[in-house]
Amino acid sequence: MLYGRQAELSVIDELLEGQSGALIVRGEAGIGKSALLAFSAARAGARVLRVTGVESESDLPFAALHLLLRPVLEHAEALPPQQAEALRGALGLGGATPGDRFLVGLATLSLLVELSATGPVICLVDDAQWLDGESADALLFAARRLHAEPVAVLFAARETGFPAQGLPELRLGELDAGSARRLLDDQAADLPPAVRDQLVVEARGNPLALIELPRMLTPEQRKGALVPLSFAVGTPQPTTDRVLNGFRDRISALPDATRACLLVAALDHHDGLDALARAAGLLGASLADFAEAERAGLIRVGLEGVAFHHPLVRTAVLLSCDIAARMAAHRALSEATEDDRRAWHLAAVTLRADEQVAAQLESLALRAQRRGGQAAVSAAYARAAELSADPGQAVRRWTAAADAAAEAGLWQRAGELVDRARRRAGEMALKGPVLAELTYVRAKLEVEAGRPLQAVRLLHEVIEATGDLPAKLSLLGMAGYYTWAGAAHPDQLALARRTVELCPDGEGLPAVVRTINLAFRLILEGDNATKLIYLMPDEVERLPPELRFFIIFQGMGRADNDSMLEDATALVEECRAVGRLGRMPQAMTLLAVVQALSGSHPSARATASAGLTLASDVGQPMWRGYLAGLRAWLAAVAGAEEECTAMAEQAIHDAEHRRWMPSACWAECARGMLDFSLGRYEAALERMERGMAGPTRHAFLWRYSWPDYAEAAVRIGEPQRVRDQLGRFTAWAEATGRAGSIAVFHRVRALLAPDSEAGKLYERSLSLHAEERHPFDEARTRLVYGEWLRRNRLRAEARTQLQAAMEAFDRLGAIPWSARAATELRATGFSLPESARAGDPLAVLTPQELQVVRLAVTGASNREIGAQLFLSPRTVASHLYKAFPKLGVASRAELARLTLGER
């Protein structure tokens, strides 16, 4: 029976009745989180999977996930092979594929959904603040993607710890006095009323205290003797501390052998009794000695192991034993266990440098790395470093620990580990690969801290120190991108020149080297950097990941959208194929950018939305900000002012924290495009002028926005504001050799030209658009050409251009642009009733629905679509169910008649 939790139960019941979702229940120790979860699950009539976080296992990768899924792992065979392999590998069950913890999260989601095919599933995750980092990441990744499946995940966690951004929380407060009294009456009805009244006051609404405090009473106090209670009113001690002290007193009264057994159980959580029996035997005890603790209500012993009555009991056991007892228990456990726990127990009793134990810990770290457990890798390397006698080995291990912590998103911890490495490095003349790796990790921390140019300085040190050409080129690529992507700074040009100087002159990858040089010419010479615009490395797919992104991105400077789209699509598919979800936000950013620049706005919206969600899930704020800025620009084109404003603010917030230029640039361009789309031309001009002169002025995106600036100036009657700048745009457009860029150039010329020349320029622009399709740019050319034709009283010709423009804008979801074309079309005398403007049926779909429909048209199954989009098959089915009526179809077969076109 639960007392005083009706409101909280109704919140959980609402979640379970909806049959899908997740909830974090937070509160202090003993407040009733575990009882609330268990009571709710018992009423739900669903399959229940349970796990409790254990502090001693927080450094063992996927330990909690293994315990949660162990009863249902036979169902993993039904998962897509890649996911099944990743899950088996993470859980140490023989998978050979190197783990990506987010792919393991996707496999966890798929497994839970597979189970739900036969009935609802509830996962209860108690003491989530003590989950190992890898299990927490996997479970949160899965929980955030529960939408239509009969699966619910309930987490219970303390007030601090277990950050779970984006998931709803339910905070448990103290029980009211009436509920507290009813609970106490149920537990200790034999106590005199006066004693019960004082216990209610002392417990302060904490259910555990109401249960445990009566057990702390002396016989005299239980009878109501007029003597102070041992936890008198006004004592400054917190309620949970009083309960903890009560547990300690009960533990101290137990026989020595029982306390030894409790200590073994507290130091190592096992899934059975064999290891505990062996360890207890080495301490002169046996499993039978647990009986006294069971009778005292401190533990429960079963075939699955020892379960403590409450986590505070485990804490009390550890506090009740001295250092000698703890070391003896660790030694016994090191002899009784054979898995990764053995190395940790050995490390616990090793008080001075010991290379043998350090080597065992390093081996443990390498095994964890193969399973995708970066937090565990960091912990093992750090302890190995502490036990290393040789300074060089210590620095190498500290560095590896810091790198793994950074990969796990534990940035503060990574900084502390780097400091340890640097202090130890001061004992020797550090050089070579270890110094390079340490400096590289420091550079990553500088980027995260919002100092990208300081990261470049450090990368220069690494580049100078390494003789490995592929590594040097990869680092040059990173230095190049960070230099360009940092907000404008006085040192930026000098750093760019230094990076160019460090480019090797060898013949290994000459096109790569020339392309890196090109990147810095874009910074050093700005719009005049056109001579090397065509240089591109052969076989991009063979490049290191960091350099590959950088090289593909350079296609933006050449306006080579076709190659960029091909290479970015291949990069996304490769990351998806090998399960590198950690690199997916970066790859999806690249793909969304080229889709937007190519005028495939619906596809760009879908990619950016999915990438933004993933970047938030995997803790990559740089790419989250970049994608938010991109989404803001796409919302501006669509006329969605509220969405544009919100996304731009998020992008700028992320940019300001990290001095990260791309997200801020896209946000500024988005605000200018919003004003331009909504006809606020003077405001658009002011925004663009500020942007092109501000901290993001070196971004090449402004070259793509300059035609908007030119058109806005013409529309307010001030063409002289852009005539002087036309030459630079002309040089760039002609240097690219791309029909699309030259078509836009001719459109701008037509806007600035007298009527006697404008018509031919518009026609030239359209003929070039026909050579290289760009739906948005072509529609814009048709719009301004149609306006020009109408003003010159060529109404029939104007209608042709304006109707084509309106239909294209409809397909792209560019609502204000379509409205402008419709207004112009009506001005030609063309009757255009609203019912005639059905537009593109796909324009009514959400970005996620559009992605699902596009894959469904190819014949992909729900399971295959889910694997590509990081969704469950049931969620895919839900999206199709919602999309069908919007599209006027009733089945997958009818989808085939839809023409998706260039999206």
N, C-alpha and C positions, 0 to 999 in steps of 0.2 A: 504494500500500500504506500502510495506517495501522498505526502501532506503538503498542501499549499503550493502546488505546482500546476494548477489547472490551466493558467494562462500559457505557461510554457508548453504543456502537453498539447494544447490546441494548435500552437505554432508547428510542432513536429507532426501532429496528426494531419495538418493541412499539407505539409510536404509529402507525407506518405500517401495521402489520398490522391495527390497529383501523380504519385508513383515515380517521380523523377526529380533529381536535383541533389543538392548537398547543403549541409548546414554545419556551422562551427558553434558548439556549445562551450562557452567560456565561463570560468569562475575560479574562485580560490580553492585550495585543497579542502576536501570534505564538504563542499557546498552541495553535492548531490548530482554531479554531472553523470557519473557512471550509472547511478540508479535511474536517472531520467532516460538515458539511452536504452538501458536494458528493459525498462518498463514499457517504453514506446515500441521497441522491436517485438516484445512478447505479444502486444496487441495487434501487430500488423499482419500476422498470418503470412509471413514471407520466409524465404530461405535467408538465414542470417550467417554472415561471415564476420568473425571477430578477431581483433588483435589489440594488444595493449603495448604502448611504447615502454621500453625499459632503458633506463639511463645507461646501464652497463653495456648495452648493445648499440648505442648511438653512433659508434665508429665502425660498425660492421655493415657493409653495403647491402642494401635490400633485405636485411634481416627481418624487418617487420612485414614487408611485402610477402616474403616467403611464408611466414606464419599465417598471414591472412588468406593466401591463395592455396596453401598446401592441400586443403580438403578437396579442391576442385581442379587440380592441375592436370588431371587426365583429359579435361575438356580443351586443353591448349592445342591438341591436335587439330581442332576445328578452325584454328586461326590461320590467317595468311602465313605462308612459310616464313617470310622475313620476320614477322612479329613473333611467331612461335619460337624461332631460333633466338631472337633477342631476349625473350622472356626466360627461356631455359638458361641462356648464358648468364643473365643477371642473377638468377637464383642458384647458380652453381650446379646446374643439372645437365651439363654436357654441351650446351650450345657453343659453337665455335665462332660465331660472329661477334666482333668487338661491339660492346654495348654502347648505345646512346640512351641516356636515362629517359629522354623524352619519347623515344621509340618504345621503351619499356612501358611508359605511361600509356601510349596508344595501345599496346598489347594488353595492358591491364583493362583498359576500357573495353576492348573487343571481347576479352574473356568474360567480363561481367555482363555484357550484352548477350553473349552466347548463352550464359546461364539463365538469363531472364526470359529466354524463349519458352521455358517451361513454367514460369511463374516469377513473381516479383522477388527482387534480391535487395537485401539491406546489408550494408557494410558498417560495422561499428568499430571505430578507431579511437580507443581510449588513451589518455595521456599522450596525445599527439605531440606535445612539446618535446617528448623524448624519442620520437621517431628518428631513425637514421636519415640523413639528408636525402639519400637516393630514394628511399621508400616514400618520403614526404613529397618529393618532386613528382614521382610517378602517380601517386594517388591524387594529388591536386590537379595534375594534368588531366587525368581521367574525369575527376569530379567536375571540372569546369566545362566538360563537353557532354554532360548529361542533360538532354533536352526532352526527348520523347520516349526514352526507354524506361521500363519499370524497374529502375535501379535507383536507390537512394544511398548516399554516403553521409553518415553522421560522425563528426569528429568531436571529441571532448578534449579541451586543452586548458591549461592555466591562463591567467590573465596576460602573462607575457610569454613569449616564445611561440613558435609555429605561426609565422606570418602567412596569411592566406588571402591575399588581395583579390577582390572580386567576388568572393563568396559571402553569402549572408551570415550574420552572427547572431546568436542568442545568448545574452549575458544573464547568468543566474545570480540573483541577489540573496540576501538573508531571508529566511522564513519569517513571516509575521509571527507575533507572539502567540496567537491562537493556534496556528499550525505547529509551531514549535512545542507548545504544551501538549497537543494531541500526540505528536511523535514521542515525546518523553513519557507520556502516560502509557503508550503502547510498549515502550522498552523497559520502564522501571515503575510500574504501577504500585509496587510495594513501598516506595519511598514516601515519607511524610510530605504533606502538601507544602510545608515551608521549605523543605529541602528542594523539592521540585521547582518551586518558584525561583529559588536562587540559582539552580542549574539553568533554568531558562534564560535568566539574565546573563549568566556567565558564558553560555554557549553562543550568544549573539547571533542567533538564527542559523548557526552552522549545524547541519544534520549529523555529521560525523561526531562533532563535539557532544551533541545531545545523546548519542549512542555510547560514546566512550567515557565521558566524564563520570557517569554513575559508577563505572568500574573502578574509578580512582578513589572512591570514598572509603574511609576506614569503617569498620563495623560500628563505631560510635556515631560517626556522621550519618550512616545509613539509618540509624535509629532516631536521628534528629537531635543528637546531643548538642548542647550549646557551646560548641568549640568552633574556631574558625575553620572554614574549608581550606584545603591545601591550595586552592586557586582563588583566593579571596577577591571579592569585588574591588575594583580599582587597581589591581595588579597590571602594570603596563605591558605584560607579556601578551602577544597575539594569541587568539584562540587556537590556531593550528599548532603553535609552539607548545601550548599546554597539553594538547592531545599527543603531540610528539613525545613530550616528557612522560606522559602516562604510558605510552608504548615502551619507552626506554625502561621505566620502572618494572614493567611486567617482564621484559626480556632479561633484565638483570636478576630476576628471581628464578630464572630457569636453570636447570643443571648445565654444567660446562659442556657436556657432549651435545646437548640440544642447541646451545648457543653456537657451537662450532658448525653444526649442520645448517643453522639459519644463516651464518656468515657465508658458507659455501654457496647456498642458494641465492643470497643477495648479490654476491660478486659475479655470478654467471648464470644466466637464464638458459636452461636447456629444455629441449622438447621431449624429454623423457627422464627417467630416473637412473639410468645406468651410470652416466658420468658423475652424477651427484653421489651415488653410492660408492664409487671408486674413490672420489675425493674425500668423502666423509671417512671412509675406511683408513685412508692414509693419516687422518687426524685422530684415529682411535675411536671413531664413532660409527654409527650405522643408521640406516633409514628408520629403524625403530625409534631412534632418539628424536625424530621429528614429532612424535606423538604428544609430548608435553606442550609443544608450541601449538599443535592443533587444538588441544583441549583448552588452551588459553585464548582461543579465538584469533590467533595471529596469522595463521596460514591454513591452506587446504592442500592436501597431498593427493594426487591422482596419477594415473598412468601417464598423463601428458606432462607431469612435472609438479613443481611446487608453485602455488599461486598465493601471493601475499594478500591478506585481508584488505590492505590499502597501501598505496605507494609510500605513505609515511611510515609504515611498519618496516619496509626495506631500509628507509633512511635511518630509522631508529636502530636497526641492527648494526649498521655501519658505524653509527655514533657511539654505540655501546661497547665496541671492541677496540682494543689498543692496537698500535702499529705492529707489534709482534704477532698478534693473532691474525691480523689481515695478511701479513706477509706469509705466514704459515698456510693460510687458506689459498693464497695465490700459487704457492709452490705445489700444493696438492692438486689444484686445478690444472696447472701446467703439465703435471704427470698424468692426469686423468683424461685430458682432452687431446684430440688429434687434429682438429681443424684450425682455422685462423685464430681462434681464441687462445690457443696455446702460446703463440708469440706474444700476445698482449699480456698474458699472465706472467710470462718470463720477464717481459719488460717492466712489469710492476714491481718485481723484486730485485731488479738490477739497479744498483745505486751508484755505479761508476761506469766509465766508458767500457764497452764490451762489443767488439766488432762482430763476434759470432751472433749475438742477439740482434745487433743492428742489421746484419745481413738477413736474418730471418724476417725482420720487420720490412725490409726493402722487398723481399720476395713476396710478402703479403701485399705490399703496395702494388706490385706489378700484377698480381692476381686480381686485385680489386680494379685495377685499371682496365684489364681485359673485360671485366664485367660492367664497366661504365660507372663505377662508384668513385667519382672524383673527390668528394668530401672524405671518404674513407682513405683514399690514396694520400691525401694531404696529411691526415692524422698519422698514418703509418710512417710516412717519410719524415715527419717532424719528430716523432719519437726516435726513429733511427738516427736522425741527426744528433739528437741529444746524447745518444750513446756512442757516437763516433769519436774515436781517439784521434784520427788523422784530420787535420783542419780542412784539407781539400775535399775529403769525403763528406765531412760535415757540411761544407758550403754547398756541395752538389746536392745533398739531400735536403737541406733547407730550401734551396732554390726549387727543387722538384716539388716540395711541399707547397711552396708559394704559388707555383704555376698551377697545380691541381686546385688549390683554393680559389684562384682566380677563375678557372674553368667552371667551378661549382657556383660562381657568383658570390663567394665569400670574400668580398674585397677588403674589408677591414682586417680580417684574419690574414689575408695574403700580404697586406702591408706589414703586419707584425712579423711574419715569417721572413720577408725580404730584409727587414731590419736585423733579424737574427743572423741571416746569411752574411750581411755586410759587416756586422761586428766580428764574426768569425773570420771573414776574409781579411780583416785587418791584421790577423796574425801571420799572414803569408803574402808573398807576391803573386796574387791571383792573376792568371792569364789563360788564354786558350778558350776551348769550348765552354768551360764552366763560367768564365767571366762573361762570355757572349750570352749564354742562356740567362744568367742573372740580370744582365743589363736589359735583355729582351723582356723579361717579366716586369722589371721596373718601368719599362716603356708602356706596357699594357696598363699598369696602375696609373700612370700619368694621364693616359687617355681617359680612363674611367673617372679620374679626379677632375677632369675638365681642363687639362693642360696638354693638348695634343702637340703643340710645338716643342714643349719640353720632351715629349716622347720622341719626337723626331731627332732631337739632339742626342738622346740616348741610343736611338737606332743607328745614328751615324757612328757611334763608338763601336757597336756590334759589327757593322758593315766593314769598318776598318780592320777589325780583329779577325774576321773569318776569311778563309781562302777558298771555301766551298762555293762554286759559282751558282748552283741552284739556290742555296741558302741566301747568298748575297743578293740575287735578283728578287727573291721573295721579300727580303727585308727592304730592298729599294722600293719595291711596290708599295709596301706599307708606309714607308717614309714619304713616298710621293703622295699617297692618298691623304695621310694625316696633315701634310703641309697644305695641300689644296683645301681639305675639309675644315681646317681650323679657321676661326673667325679672323678677319684682317688684323695684322699685328706688324709693328715696325720690323721685326726680325724675320718675317715670312720670306721676303725675297732672298735674303742672305742664305737662309736654310735651303731654299729651292736651288740656288746656285751650287751650294755645297753638295746637294744630292746629285746634281748633274755631274759634278766633278768626280763623284765616287762611282759613277756608272763605269763598268769595265769596258775595255776596248776590244776584248777578245772576239773570236768568231763563233763562240758557242751558240749564242742566241742573238744575233745582231738585230733582228727586227724588234725583239723585246727591248733591247737597250735603246734603240732609236725611239720606240714608243714612250719609254720612260722619259727620255729627253724631251719628247713632244709635250708631255704633261707639264713639265716645268717651263717650257716656252710659253704655254698658255698662261702661267702665272707671271712669268717675267715680262712677256711682251703683250699679253692680253689679246685683243682682237687681231693683232698683226701676226699671230702665230699660225700661219697657214701653209708654210712650205712643206712641213712634214706631215700634213694632215692625213695623207693616205697610208702612211706606214702602219702595218699591223702584223703581229707575229703569226707565223704558220703554226698549225696544229695547236690551237689555244687550249684544247682539252688536256694537253700534257703538262700544262704549267702548274706550279704549286697553287693551292687555293687562294692565298692572299693576293698573289700576282695576277691570277686569272680574273678575279673580280676587277682589279684595277685596269687590266688591259681591255676587258670587255666594255668597261665604263667609258673608255676613251672613244668608243664609237660615237658618243654624244657629240664630241667635238667635230667629227666628220659628217654628222647627220646621217650616219650609215645605219638607219633603223633596221634594215633587213638583216644585216649580220648581227647586230646587237640582239634582235629578237631571237634569232636562231641560237646564238650562243647562250643567252640568258635562259631560254627555255631548256636547253640541254643541261645547264648548270642546275636548275631547279629539279629536273627529272633525275639527274645523277644523285643529288642530295637525297631525294625521296627514295631512289632505288637502293641506296646503301644505308638508309636509315639515319642520315646525319641531320636530324631535326635541329640541332644546335646551330647549324650553318644556314638553315632554311630562311630565316628572316632576312639575312643579307642577300641571298640569292633571289628571294621574292621581291625585295626592294628593287633590285636591278631589273627584274622582269616587269614590275609595275611601272617603273620609270619609262622603259622603252614602249610599253603598251600605251601609256599616256601620250608620249611624244609622237607615236604613230597614229594617234587619233582613235585607238581602240578603247574608248572610254569605259564601256561596260565591263570589258575584260580587266582593265586596269583597276576599276573599283572593286571587282571581286578579288583580284590578287592582293591589292593593298589591304582590304578588310581582313582577309585570312592571314596575311603576313603580320598585320598589327596585333591581332589576337595572339598569334604564336610568339611574337617578340615580347609581348607582355608576360606570357606564360613562362617563357624560358629566361626571363630576366635580362633582356638586352635593350636598355633604354635608348641607346644611340639609334638603333634601327627602328625602334618604336616611334621616336620623334621624327625620323625621316619619313616613315610611312604615314604618320599623322599629318605631316605637311603635304604629302602627296594627296592624301584623301581630302584635305582642305581645298586643294586646287581643283580636284575633280568635282567636289561639291559646289565650288564657285561656278564652274562651267554649267552645272545643272541648276544653278540659281537657288541652291539650298543654303540660305544665308545663315541659319542657326547652326547647321552642321559645320559649315565652313568656319564660322567663328570659333566653335568649340575645338575643332581639330587644329586650327591655327594656334590657339592658345596653348594646347598641349604640346605642339611641336616647338613653340618658342620657349616654353618652360623647360623642356628637355635640352634645348640648344643653349640656353643661358647657363644652365648648371655645368655643362661640359664644354662651353666655348666651341660648339659644334655647328659649323656653318650650313651644311645642306638642309637640315630640317628648318632652320630659320629662314633660309632663302626660299624654300618652297612655301612656307607660311606667308612670307611677304608677297611672293608672286600670287599666292591664292587670294590675298586681300585685294590686290590690284585687279586680278581677274574678276573677282566678285563685283567690284565697282564697275568694271568695264561691261560685264555681262548684263548688269542691271541698268545700264545707261547713265551711270554717274561718271562721266568722262573726265571732268576736272579733278575729282577725287582720285580717279584711277591714275591720272598723270602725276599727281603729287606723290602718291604712294610709290609709283615706279621710279620716279626721279630720286626719291629718298633711298630706295633699295639699291639702285644702280650707283649711288654714291656712298653707300653705307658699308657696314662690316662685311656684307656678303657680295660686295661689288665684283669680286673676281670669279664668282660662280658663272659657269657658262650658260646656266639656265636663263640668265638675263638676255643672252643673244636670241633665245627662242621667244622671249617676251617682248623684244623690241618692236616687232610688227604691231603688237597690241598698242604699244606706246605711240607709234606713228599714226595708227588709225584713230586713236583717241584725240590726238592733236588736230588731225584733219576735221574730226567731227565737231570740235569746238571752234573751228575756224582759225587755228594757229599752226598751219603747216610749216611755217618757218622754224618752229622749234625742233624739227627733225631733219630738215634738208641737209644740214651740215654733218649729220651722223649717217646719212645714207651710204656714203662711200665705204665706211667700215663694214656695214652689213653686206654691201655688194661684194666686197673682196672676200668675205667669208663664204657667202652663198656660192660664188663662182668657183672658189677653191675647193669646195666639197665635191663639185661635179654632180650633185644629186638633183634630179629633176624636181623633187618636192621642194627643196630649199630655194631653187631658182624660181619656181612657180610663185612662192610667197614673195620673193623679191620683186617679181613683175607686178604682183598685186599691190605692193606698197608703191611702186612707181606709178601705177595707174591711179591710185588715190591722190598722188601729188601732181599728176599731169593735167594739162588742159584737156577739155573735152575732145579736141581734135586728135589727141593721141591716146586717150584713156581706153577707148574701145578696143583698139588693137592690142594694147597691153593686157587687158582682161582676157581676150581670146588666147593670147600667147600663154598666159598663166594657166588657163583651163586645159590647153593642149599638153602642157607639162604635167599637170595633175593626172592626166590620163596615163602618162608613162609610169608614174609612181604614186599609187593610191594612198591618200591620207584623208579619210572621210571628213574629219573636222575642218582641216584647212581647206579642202576643196569646197565644202559647204559654205565656208566663210567667204571664199572667193565668189561663189555663185550669188551669195547674199548681196555683197557690195556691188557686184556687176548688175544684178537685178535692180538694185536701187538706182544705179546710174542710168540703166535703160529706161526705167520709169520716169526719172526726172527729164530725160531727153525724149519722152513721149513715144517710146518704142514699147508699147504695153504688151503686145503679143510675145515679143522676145523676152520681156521682163518676166512674164508669167512662167515661162519655161524654166528660167534660172531660179526664180523664187520658189516655185513648187518643188523643184529638185532639192533646193537648200532646206526647205521646211521638212521634207520627208527624211533627209539625212539627219537633221538635228533631232527629229523624233526618234530615230533609231538609236541615236547616241544618248538619249535622255537629256539633251541640252535644252531645257524648257524655255528659258528666256530667249535663247537664240531662235528657237522654233516660233515663239510668239512674235518676235520681231519680223521674221520672214512672213508669217501669216498676216500681220498688219500691212506690210508692204504689198502682199499679194492682193488683199482686199482693196488696197488703194489703186490697183490697176483695173478695178471693176470686176474682179473675179469673185463669184459667189462662193463663200467658204463656210458653210454651216458647221457647227461643232461636231455634229454627228458624222460628218464626212471625214473628220480627222481621227480616224481610229489609231493612226500611228503604228508603231511597231509593238506587237503583243509582248515581246520579250522585255520591253522597257518597263513593264509593270513589275517585273521580278526583283526581289532583293538580290544583292551581290552573291549571297550564298546559294540562293535558288538558281540563279543563272549558271553558276559553276556546276551545280548538280545536273541541271537540264542539259548543258552542253556535253557532259560526259555520258549522260544517259542516251543521248542521240547516237553516240558512237557504238552503243550496244553493251557498254560496261554494266556489270551487275552492281547492285547496291553495295555489296561487300567490296568490290574493286573500287567503286567511287569513294567509299569511306576510307579506304587505305590511302588514296591519293589526297583527300582533303582533310585527313585527321579527324574524321567523324565516325560515329558508329553507323552500321547499316540501317538501324531503325531510324536514326536521325535523317539519314539520306531519304528513306521512305517517307518520312514526315515532310521533308522539303518538297518532294515530288507531289505528295498529296495536296500541299498548298499551292503548288505551281500549276497543276493540271487545270483547275477551273479558271485561273487567270489566263491561261493560254487557250481555253476552249477545247481541251482534249480530255479524253477519259482514260487513256492507257498509254503505255510506252510506245506501242506500235504507231499511235497517231502522232507521236512527237516527230517521227521521220519526215512528216510533210512540212515541218517548220524549216525556214531558211535562216540559218544563224548569221550568215554574212560575216563582215569584218567587224569583230567586236573585241 
